[in-house]
Amino acid sequence: MKHRLVLTATLGCGVFAALIFVGVLVFNATLDRIVIEQAERTSVAWAGYIGNRMSRIEHIANGAMLSDEEQQFLSGVRGFGDIFRFKLFDTKGRIRLISDDLNTDLANNPTVGEDNWKALSVVETGEPYSELEDGRLKTDRPDVYAETYVPVWRNDRMVAVAEVYMDRTAETAALRSSFLSFGWRAAGLALLALSIPAGVAVWTAVQLQRQNRILNIERNRAREAERTKGRFLAHMSHEFRTPLNSIQGLTQVLLRGDLGPLENTKHREYVQDIYESGEHLLSLVNDVLDLSKIDFGKYDLTESDFDIGKCVNAALQVVKGWEASAPLTLAVHGLETGLFVHADRRAIYQSVLNLLSNAVKFTPPGGTIDLSVELDNDGECILTVADTGIGIPERDQAQIFEPFSQRGNHEYVAARRGTGLGLALVKSLVELHGGRVSLTSAPGAGTTVCIHLPKSRVVNPPTTV
């Protein structure tokens, strides 16, 4: 515990030292920025003033000699605000004038007449450029001064660049005093915040360690539970499928009469019931396994380019066999357009088949089921299954896509309840493709379910939709 207390105290001191260091950096950067911004504002005003007052400013920037009146004016504006020195450059970055000696031929002086990159940067950007300088080691400079390069405009055109020297000593000292006063107060508050009793800090650390240990144990248990569930499903799928496949095969042999006809009508009905029950169980096992694979991220899509209309039509042919026992009107649209998508054909086929199965199951005889394939205005491929069945109450629609969800207590539904996995599996398979499923329904008005495949899945969209 003592070691932890020492460690906590050391960390606290380290944090406090780091806060002080960062605070100093922020303080200096903020102070410099404020001083520079104020210097820029004054320099821009000064440049605008001389640009408006001197009619020959453009000619002077190009090397013209100053008149006596212009020299007198420039000598006077040297005291504008805290400005104590200035230079003038042409738009090629060459120095043309310096306030220390207005008659010096700077353009032909190899020492001071070189191109100045700071002036050129102002020419290129049209924006001021400023630097804060320390003049304490220079004999003819204030302790703190700003050098600001500003554009000189005339008739909305840049004709020169002025370098303005401005004394910022008094302003910097005043700001530094204000900032230091604020800084000491902030440091005191920070120190107070870091002076929490060591026992509380240690207790918090111990509690965090304890919670971390508990979380690690629970995480390991969850991982083991997932692995156990995966092994269980794999084992049970084998244990279920093997006898179910045998049941399906043997009942088909009996129904076909390979070993002789089933002369007793009841015997044939029983065998048919056995076959249909086995088929239902096999479908249930497959659905549970597919959902489990998706949940675990183990369901791999086998993607290819295929004709979506032909895929949907294949599912429709299966449904027509069911429809024969309960007459329904089947309408189709857009199945012959030759539209290709890039997706897992088996997953799309299974999704459409599940939707059609629900439509047939919950549409009374004489109803209508409409199946269509189309592209919407956004280029998405829309597969729609609409029926005139009993519909779904609004209170049940929120969880209709949840696994094992069942519809309401309608007496027509009670005799046709399934596993409740069909719509859940459709939603999961479609979302694996980056798509979505939408549903609209009302009791007595039927149900419409749409599969939306994203535009990126469409291989050959037509030029116009």
Buried (B, 14 or more C-beta within 10 A) or exposed (E): EEEEBEEBEEEBEEEBEEBBEEBEEEBEEEBBEBBBEBBBEBBBEBBBEBBEEBEEBBEBBBBEEBEEEBEEBBEEBBEBBBBBBBBBBBBEBBBBBBBEEBEBEBBEEEEEBEEBEBBBBBBEEEEBBBEBBEBEEEEEBBBBBBBBBBBBBBEEEBBBBBBBBBBBBEBBEEBBEEBEEEBEEEBEEBEEEBEEEBEEBBEEBEEEEEEEEEEEEEEEEEEEEEEEEBEEBEEEBEEBBEEBEEBBEBBEEBBEEEEEEBEEEEEBEBBBEBBEEBBEBBBBBBBBBBBBBBBEEEBEEEBEEBBBBBBBBEBBEBBEEEBEEEEBEBEBEBBEBEBBBBBBBEBBBBBBBBBBBBBBBBBEEEBBBBBBBBBEEEEBBBBBBBBBBBBBBEEBBEEBBEBEBBBEEBEEBEEEEBBBBBBBBBBBBBEBBEBBBEBBBEBEEBBBBBBBBBBEBBBEBEEEE
